Amino acid sequence: MRSLGVVLVVALAVTACEGGADEVRGVVVSIEGQLARVTGFELVTDDGARFIFRVDPDGEFDGLPLSHLNEHRLSAEPILVSYEDRGGLVAIAIEDG
């Protein structure tokens, strides 16, 4: 029984040390690039925090194509961005928020 507890503690520690994506919800206020080839965008959260993202070309954007970001910018409908800090914020997935 004690060894099971040790295994669980080690598993939790390893999981906590692994990076992983963070998420933020907000409104798109600007877009870089062209509609068919978005390279970045700026997001503002409800509390006024600003996030500037580059777009991972290998990201998962099937749920919300990058070309759809302009509609969210115009309508001020929020999105949910999964991102990683790679020496700058990089969007790896986007969903309607």
ZAGUKOL-119808 format. One record per atom (N, C-alpha, C): residue number from 1; atom name; x, y, z. Coordinates in steps of 0.02 Angstrom, whole numbers. Each point is the difference from the previous one (the first is absolute). Layout:
<r firo="NUM" nuza="CA" px="X" py="Y" pz="Z"/>
...
//
This chain:
<r firo="1" nuza="N" px="41" py="-60" pz="0"/>
<r firo="1" nuza="CA" px="-41" py="60" pz="0"/>
<r firo="1" nuza="C" px="43" py="63" pz="0"/>
<r firo="2" nuza="N" px="54" py="-2" pz="39"/>
<r firo="2" nuza="CA" px="45" py="58" pz="3"/>
<r firo="2" nuza="C" px="33" py="14" pz="-67"/>
<r firo="3" nuza="N" px="18" py="-53" pz="-37"/>
<r firo="3" nuza="CA" px="31" py="10" pz="-66"/>
<r firo="3" nuza="C" px="-48" py="32" pz="-49"/>
<r firo="4" nuza="N" px="-64" py="-15" pz="6"/>
<r firo="4" nuza="CA" px="-50" py="32" pz="-43"/>
<r firo="4" nuza="C" px="-2" py="75" pz="14"/>
<r firo="5" nuza="N" px="4" py="20" pz="63"/>
<r firo="5" nuza="CA" px="1" py="71" pz="18"/>
<r firo="5" nuza="C" px="61" py="34" pz="-28"/>
<r firo="6" nuza="N" px="58" py="-33" pz="3"/>
<r firo="6" nuza="CA" px="62" py="29" pz="-28"/>
<r firo="6" nuza="C" px="-7" py="8" pz="-75"/>
<r firo="7" nuza="N" px="-28" py="-49" pz="-34"/>
<r firo="7" nuza="CA" px="-10" py="4" pz="-72"/>
<r firo="7" nuza="C" px="-46" py="58" pz="-18"/>
<r firo="8" nuza="N" px="-54" py="9" pz="38"/>
<r firo="8" nuza="CA" px="-46" py="55" pz="-13"/>
<r firo="8" nuza="C" px="33" py="68" pz="10"/>
<r firo="9" nuza="N" px="40" py="7" pz="52"/>
<r firo="9" nuza="CA" px="35" py="63" pz="13"/>
<r firo="9" nuza="C" px="49" py="15" pz="-56"/>
<r firo="10" nuza="N" px="37" py="-50" pz="-22"/>
<r firo="10" nuza="CA" px="48" py="9" pz="-55"/>
<r firo="10" nuza="C" px="-36" py="17" pz="-64"/>
<r firo="11" nuza="N" px="-56" py="-33" pz="-14"/>
<r firo="11" nuza="CA" px="-38" py="14" pz="-61"/>
<r firo="11" nuza="C" px="-27" py="71" pz="1"/>
<r firo="12" nuza="N" px="-24" py="23" pz="56"/>
<r firo="12" nuza="CA" px="-25" py="69" pz="5"/>
<r firo="12" nuza="C" px="56" py="50" pz="-8"/>
<r firo="13" nuza="N" px="58" py="-14" pz="27"/>
<r firo="13" nuza="CA" px="57" py="45" pz="-6"/>
<r firo="13" nuza="C" px="23" py="5" pz="-72"/>
<r firo="14" nuza="N" px="2" py="-56" pz="-35"/>
<r firo="14" nuza="CA" px="20" py="1" pz="-70"/>
<r firo="14" nuza="C" px="-50" py="38" pz="-41"/>
<r firo="15" nuza="N" px="-65" py="-11" pz="12"/>
<r firo="15" nuza="CA" px="-52" py="35" pz="-37"/>
<r firo="15" nuza="C" px="5" py="75" pz="12"/>
<r firo="16" nuza="N" px="12" py="20" pz="62"/>
<r firo="16" nuza="CA" px="5" py="71" pz="16"/>
<r firo="16" nuza="C" px="59" py="33" pz="-33"/>
<r firo="17" nuza="N" px="54" py="-37" pz="-11"/>
<r firo="17" nuza="CA" px="61" py="28" pz="-30"/>
<r firo="17" nuza="C" px="-5" py="5" pz="-76"/>
<r firo="18" nuza="N" px="-43" py="-41" pz="-29"/>
<r firo="18" nuza="CA" px="-8" py="3" pz="-73"/>
<r firo="18" nuza="C" px="-31" py="66" pz="-18"/>
<r firo="19" nuza="N" px="24" py="28" pz="-55"/>
<r firo="19" nuza="CA" px="-27" py="64" pz="-23"/>
<r firo="19" nuza="C" px="-73" py="-7" pz="-15"/>
<r firo="20" nuza="N" px="-19" py="13" pz="-59"/>
<r firo="20" nuza="CA" px="-70" py="-5" pz="-18"/>
<r firo="20" nuza="C" px="-26" py="69" pz="-18"/>
<r firo="21" nuza="N" px="-55" py="-1" pz="-34"/>
<r firo="21" nuza="CA" px="-28" py="62" pz="-24"/>
<r firo="21" nuza="C" px="-39" py="36" pz="54"/>
<r firo="22" nuza="N" px="2" py="66" pz="-3"/>
<r firo="22" nuza="CA" px="-43" py="42" pz="42"/>
<r firo="22" nuza="C" px="-58" py="22" pz="-44"/>
<r firo="23" nuza="N" px="-52" py="26" pz="31"/>
<r firo="23" nuza="CA" px="-58" py="24" pz="-37"/>
<r firo="23" nuza="C" px="-19" py="70" pz="23"/>
<r firo="24" nuza="N" px="-27" py="38" pz="-47"/>
<r firo="24" nuza="CA" px="-25" py="66" pz="16"/>
<r firo="24" nuza="C" px="-61" py="14" pz="-44"/>
<r firo="25" nuza="N" px="-49" py="34" pz="28"/>
<r firo="25" nuza="CA" px="-61" py="17" pz="-36"/>
<r firo="25" nuza="C" px="-2" py="76" pz="-8"/>
<r firo="26" nuza="N" px="-18" py="22" pz="-60"/>
<r firo="26" nuza="CA" px="-5" py="72" pz="-11"/>
<r firo="26" nuza="C" px="-25" py="16" pz="-70"/>
<r firo="27" nuza="N" px="6" py="64" pz="-17"/>
<r firo="27" nuza="CA" px="-25" py="26" pz="-63"/>
<r firo="27" nuza="C" px="59" py="19" pz="-45"/>
<r firo="28" nuza="N" px="-4" py="-19" pz="-63"/>
<r firo="28" nuza="CA" px="51" py="17" pz="-49"/>
<r firo="28" nuza="C" px="-6" py="74" pz="-17"/>
<r firo="29" nuza="N" px="55" py="37" pz="6"/>
<r firo="29" nuza="CA" px="-2" py="71" pz="-16"/>
<r firo="29" nuza="C" px="42" py="18" pz="-61"/>
<r firo="30" nuza="N" px="46" py="-44" pz="-19"/>
<r firo="30" nuza="CA" px="37" py="12" pz="-62"/>
<r firo="30" nuza="C" px="27" py="-67" pz="-26"/>
<r firo="31" nuza="N" px="12" py="0" pz="-65"/>
<r firo="31" nuza="CA" px="23" py="-60" pz="-34"/>
<r firo="31" nuza="C" px="58" py="19" pz="-45"/>
<r firo="32" nuza="N" px="53" py="-42" pz="1"/>
<r firo="32" nuza="CA" px="57" py="10" pz="-45"/>
<r firo="32" nuza="C" px="-5" py="-51" pz="-57"/>
<r firo="33" nuza="N" px="21" py="21" pz="-58"/>
<r firo="33" nuza="CA" px="-1" py="-44" pz="-58"/>
<r firo="33" nuza="C" px="-64" py="11" pz="-40"/>
<r firo="34" nuza="N" px="-14" py="-47" pz="-43"/>
<r firo="34" nuza="CA" px="-60" py="3" pz="-42"/>
<r firo="34" nuza="C" px="-50" py="-50" pz="25"/>
<r firo="35" nuza="N" px="-62" py="8" pz="-21"/>
<r firo="35" nuza="CA" px="-53" py="-45" pz="25"/>
<r firo="35" nuza="C" px="16" py="-73" pz="-14"/>
<r firo="36" nuza="N" px="29" py="-15" pz="-57"/>
<r firo="36" nuza="CA" px="16" py="-69" pz="-17"/>
<r firo="36" nuza="C" px="64" py="-23" pz="33"/>
<r firo="37" nuza="N" px="39" py="47" pz="27"/>
<r firo="37" nuza="CA" px="64" py="-18" pz="31"/>
<r firo="37" nuza="C" px="14" py="45" pz="60"/>
<r firo="38" nuza="N" px="-36" py="-11" pz="54"/>
<r firo="38" nuza="CA" px="9" py="38" pz="61"/>
<r firo="38" nuza="C" px="65" py="-21" pz="32"/>
<r firo="39" nuza="N" px="42" py="48" pz="19"/>
<r firo="39" nuza="CA" px="64" py="-15" pz="31"/>
<r firo="39" nuza="C" px="2" py="19" pz="74"/>
<r firo="40" nuza="N" px="-48" py="40" pz="22"/>
<r firo="40" nuza="CA" px="-3" py="21" pz="70"/>
<r firo="40" nuza="C" px="-63" py="39" pz="14"/>
<r firo="41" nuza="N" px="-13" py="11" pz="64"/>
<r firo="41" nuza="CA" px="-58" py="40" pz="18"/>
<r firo="41" nuza="C" px="8" py="24" pz="72"/>
<r firo="42" nuza="N" px="-40" py="51" pz="17"/>
<r firo="42" nuza="CA" px="0" py="26" pz="68"/>
<r firo="42" nuza="C" px="-68" py="-13" pz="32"/>
<r firo="43" nuza="N" px="2" py="-19" pz="63"/>
<r firo="43" nuza="CA" px="-60" py="-18" pz="37"/>
<r firo="43" nuza="C" px="-3" py="42" pz="63"/>
<r firo="44" nuza="N" px="-60" py="24" pz="18"/>
<r firo="44" nuza="CA" px="-9" py="37" pz="63"/>
<r firo="44" nuza="C" px="-51" py="-39" pz="42"/>
<r firo="45" nuza="N" px="17" py="-11" pz="63"/>
<r firo="45" nuza="CA" px="-43" py="-37" pz="46"/>
<r firo="45" nuza="C" px="-51" py="48" pz="32"/>
<r firo="46" nuza="N" px="-48" py="-28" pz="36"/>
<r firo="46" nuza="CA" px="-51" py="41" pz="34"/>
<r firo="46" nuza="C" px="30" py="49" pz="49"/>
<r firo="47" nuza="N" px="57" py="-19" pz="31"/>
<r firo="47" nuza="CA" px="31" py="45" pz="48"/>
<r firo="47" nuza="C" px="50" py="48" pz="-31"/>
<r firo="48" nuza="N" px="3" py="2" pz="-67"/>
<r firo="48" nuza="CA" px="43" py="48" pz="-36"/>
<r firo="48" nuza="C" px="70" py="-23" pz="-14"/>
<r firo="49" nuza="N" px="18" py="-62" pz="18"/>
<r firo="49" nuza="CA" px="67" py="-25" pz="-15"/>
<r firo="49" nuza="C" px="6" py="-12" pz="-75"/>
<r firo="50" nuza="N" px="58" py="17" pz="-27"/>
<r firo="50" nuza="CA" px="12" py="-8" pz="-72"/>
<r firo="50" nuza="C" px="50" py="-56" pz="-12"/>
<r firo="51" nuza="N" px="-15" py="-42" pz="-49"/>
<r firo="51" nuza="CA" px="43" py="-55" pz="-19"/>
<r firo="51" nuza="C" px="13" py="6" pz="-75"/>
<r firo="52" nuza="N" px="63" py="-4" pz="-19"/>
<r firo="52" nuza="CA" px="18" py="1" pz="-71"/>
<r firo="52" nuza="C" px="27" py="-69" pz="-17"/>
<r firo="53" nuza="N" px="-32" py="-32" pz="-49"/>
<r firo="53" nuza="CA" px="17" py="-68" pz="-19"/>
<r firo="53" nuza="C" px="29" py="-4" pz="-70"/>
<r firo="54" nuza="N" px="49" py="-43" pz="-8"/>
<r firo="54" nuza="CA" px="19" py="-25" pz="-66"/>
<r firo="54" nuza="C" px="-40" py="-64" pz="-9"/>
<r firo="55" nuza="N" px="-7" py="-23" pz="-60"/>
<r firo="55" nuza="CA" px="-39" py="-60" pz="-15"/>
<r firo="55" nuza="C" px="46" py="-57" pz="-17"/>
<r firo="56" nuza="N" px="-8" py="-57" pz="34"/>
<r firo="56" nuza="CA" px="38" py="-60" pz="-16"/>
<r firo="56" nuza="C" px="-26" py="-28" pz="-66"/>
<r firo="57" nuza="N" px="42" py="-5" pz="-51"/>
<r firo="57" nuza="CA" px="-25" py="-25" pz="-64"/>
<r firo="57" nuza="C" px="-24" py="-73" pz="4"/>
<r firo="58" nuza="N" px="21" py="-36" pz="51"/>
<r firo="58" nuza="CA" px="-22" py="-69" pz="9"/>
<r firo="58" nuza="C" px="-55" py="-6" pz="53"/>
<r firo="59" nuza="N" px="-29" py="57" pz="19"/>
<r firo="59" nuza="CA" px="-52" py="0" pz="52"/>
<r firo="59" nuza="C" px="-64" py="-33" pz="-23"/>
<r firo="60" nuza="N" px="-45" py="-10" pz="48"/>
<r firo="60" nuza="CA" px="-64" py="-32" pz="-14"/>
<r firo="60" nuza="C" px="-54" py="53" pz="-4"/>
<r firo="61" nuza="N" px="-15" py="22" pz="-60"/>
<r firo="61" nuza="CA" px="-47" py="53" pz="-10"/>
<r firo="61" nuza="C" px="-61" py="-23" pz="-40"/>
<r firo="62" nuza="N" px="-15" py="-65" pz="4"/>
<r firo="62" nuza="CA" px="-58" py="-27" pz="-36"/>
<r firo="62" nuza="C" px="-65" py="24" pz="31"/>
<r firo="63" nuza="N" px="-2" py="6" pz="66"/>
<r firo="63" nuza="CA" px="-61" py="22" pz="34"/>
<r firo="63" nuza="C" px="-17" py="72" pz="-15"/>
<r firo="64" nuza="N" px="50" py="41" pz="-13"/>
<r firo="64" nuza="CA" px="-10" py="70" pz="-16"/>
<r firo="64" nuza="C" px="56" py="20" pz="-48"/>
<r firo="65" nuza="N" px="-13" py="-3" pz="-66"/>
<r firo="65" nuza="CA" px="52" py="18" pz="-48"/>
<r firo="65" nuza="C" px="25" py="71" pz="11"/>
<r firo="66" nuza="N" px="64" py="10" pz="-11"/>
<r firo="66" nuza="CA" px="29" py="66" pz="11"/>
<r firo="66" nuza="C" px="-34" py="54" pz="-41"/>
<r firo="67" nuza="N" px="-25" py="-18" pz="-59"/>
<r firo="67" nuza="CA" px="-35" py="49" pz="-41"/>
<r firo="67" nuza="C" px="-64" py="25" pz="34"/>
<r firo="68" nuza="N" px="-25" py="-38" pz="48"/>
<r firo="68" nuza="CA" px="-61" py="18" pz="36"/>
<r firo="68" nuza="C" px="13" py="52" pz="56"/>
<r firo="69" nuza="N" px="64" py="12" pz="15"/>
<r firo="69" nuza="CA" px="17" py="48" pz="53"/>
<r firo="69" nuza="C" px="-26" py="70" pz="-15"/>
<r firo="70" nuza="N" px="-1" py="19" pz="-63"/>
<r firo="70" nuza="CA" px="-24" py="67" pz="-18"/>
<r firo="70" nuza="C" px="-73" py="9" pz="19"/>
<r firo="71" nuza="N" px="-40" py="-52" pz="-8"/>
<r firo="71" nuza="CA" px="-71" py="4" pz="20"/>
<r firo="71" nuza="C" px="-5" py="11" pz="75"/>
<r firo="72" nuza="N" px="43" py="-33" pz="38"/>
<r firo="72" nuza="CA" px="1" py="10" pz="72"/>
<r firo="72" nuza="C" px="24" py="70" pz="18"/>
<r firo="73" nuza="N" px="47" py="26" pz="-38"/>
<r firo="73" nuza="CA" px="23" py="68" pz="12"/>
<r firo="73" nuza="C" px="-56" py="50" pz="-12"/>
<r firo="74" nuza="N" px="-37" py="-9" pz="-54"/>
<r firo="74" nuza="CA" px="-54" py="47" pz="-17"/>
<r firo="74" nuza="C" px="-60" py="-6" pz="47"/>
<r firo="75" nuza="N" px="-15" py="-60" pz="23"/>
<r firo="75" nuza="CA" px="-59" py="-11" pz="43"/>
<r firo="75" nuza="C" px="17" py="6" pz="75"/>
<r firo="76" nuza="N" px="63" py="1" pz="16"/>
<r firo="76" nuza="CA" px="23" py="2" pz="71"/>
<r firo="76" nuza="C" px="-22" py="-62" pz="38"/>
<r firo="77" nuza="N" px="-12" py="-56" pz="-35"/>
<r firo="77" nuza="CA" px="-15" py="-63" pz="33"/>
<r firo="77" nuza="C" px="66" py="-29" pz="24"/>
<r firo="78" nuza="N" px="2" py="-24" pz="63"/>
<r firo="78" nuza="CA" px="63" py="-25" pz="27"/>
<r firo="78" nuza="C" px="21" py="-67" pz="-30"/>
<r firo="79" nuza="N" px="65" py="-13" pz="6"/>
<r firo="79" nuza="CA" px="28" py="-64" pz="-19"/>
<r firo="79" nuza="C" px="41" py="-27" pz="59"/>
<r firo="80" nuza="N" px="14" py="-64" pz="-2"/>
<r firo="80" nuza="CA" px="42" py="-32" pz="50"/>
<r firo="80" nuza="C" px="63" py="-23" pz="-36"/>
<r firo="81" nuza="N" px="58" py="24" pz="23"/>
<r firo="81" nuza="CA" px="64" py="-15" pz="-32"/>
<r firo="81" nuza="C" px="41" py="-45" pz="46"/>
<r firo="82" nuza="N" px="23" py="-56" pz="-26"/>
<r firo="82" nuza="CA" px="49" py="-42" pz="34"/>
<r firo="82" nuza="C" px="68" py="23" pz="-27"/>
<r firo="83" nuza="N" px="47" py="11" pz="45"/>
<r firo="83" nuza="CA" px="64" py="27" pz="-23"/>
<r firo="83" nuza="C" px="58" py="-25" pz="42"/>
<r firo="84" nuza="N" px="59" py="8" pz="-27"/>
<r firo="84" nuza="CA" px="62" py="-16" pz="34"/>
<r firo="84" nuza="C" px="46" py="60" pz="-3"/>
<r firo="85" nuza="N" px="41" py="8" pz="51"/>
<r firo="85" nuza="CA" px="50" py="53" pz="0"/>
<r firo="85" nuza="C" px="64" py="-30" pz="-27"/>
<r firo="86" nuza="N" px="19" py="22" pz="-59"/>
<r firo="86" nuza="CA" px="61" py="-24" pz="-34"/>
<r firo="86" nuza="C" px="46" py="59" pz="-12"/>
<r firo="87" nuza="N" px="10" py="40" pz="52"/>
<r firo="87" nuza="CA" px="37" py="62" pz="-8"/>
<r firo="87" nuza="C" px="-45" py="53" pz="-30"/>
<r firo="88" nuza="N" px="-62" py="-11" pz="0"/>
<r firo="88" nuza="CA" px="-54" py="41" pz="-26"/>
<r firo="88" nuza="C" px="-61" py="-45" pz="0"/>
<r firo="89" nuza="N" px="-59" py="28" pz="3"/>
<r firo="89" nuza="CA" px="-61" py="-41" pz="4"/>
<r firo="89" nuza="C" px="-17" py="-27" pz="-69"/>
<r firo="90" nuza="N" px="-12" py="-66" pz="-3"/>
<r firo="90" nuza="CA" px="-16" py="-34" pz="-62"/>
<r firo="90" nuza="C" px="-66" py="-36" pz="7"/>
<r firo="91" nuza="N" px="-49" py="20" pz="-40"/>
<r firo="91" nuza="CA" px="-66" py="-33" pz="0"/>
<r firo="91" nuza="C" px="7" py="-68" pz="-33"/>
<r firo="92" nuza="N" px="-24" py="-51" pz="36"/>
<r firo="92" nuza="CA" px="3" py="-68" pz="-28"/>
<r firo="92" nuza="C" px="-69" py="-28" pz="-15"/>
<r firo="93" nuza="N" px="-52" py="31" pz="28"/>
<r firo="93" nuza="CA" px="-69" py="-20" pz="-14"/>
<r firo="93" nuza="C" px="-47" py="57" pz="18"/>
<r firo="94" nuza="N" px="-54" py="6" pz="-37"/>
<r firo="94" nuza="CA" px="-49" py="54" pz="11"/>
<r firo="94" nuza="C" px="-70" py="-30" pz="-5"/>
<r firo="95" nuza="N" px="-44" py="21" pz="45"/>
<r firo="95" nuza="CA" px="-70" py="-22" pz="-1"/>
<r firo="95" nuza="C" px="-45" py="60" pz="12"/>
<r firo="96" nuza="N" px="-63" py="-7" pz="-20"/>
<r firo="96" nuza="CA" px="-49" py="51" pz="18"/>
<r firo="96" nuza="C" px="-2" py="2" pz="76"/>
<r firo="97" nuza="N" px="-4" py="61" pz="27"/>
<r firo="97" nuza="CA" px="5" py="7" pz="72"/>
<r firo="97" nuza="C" px="-63" py="21" pz="33"/>
//
